[in-house]
């Protein structure tokens, strides 16, 4: 029997939350970045709040693409899931 320490449990929890977010996005949810008085806030289009740590890992996934809605062409405020080649 393996006994997991706090670090491995936290890493597993992060992986599960990233996977859950990507699954929601594969089912049609978008990831949005909004700016509030408290700072940057990530949220799925279904209203689920996402921590910055999880959002940054989700954005790095090759299946997640920015929709080009930022102030500059290289910045994004919304991301969507795309399975297959991106054109």
Buried (B, 14 or more C-beta within 10 A) or exposed (E): EEEEEEEEEEEEEBEEBBEBBBEBBBEEBBBBBEEEEEEEBBBBBEEEEBEEEBBEBBBEBEBBBBBEEEEEEEEBBBBBBBEEEEE
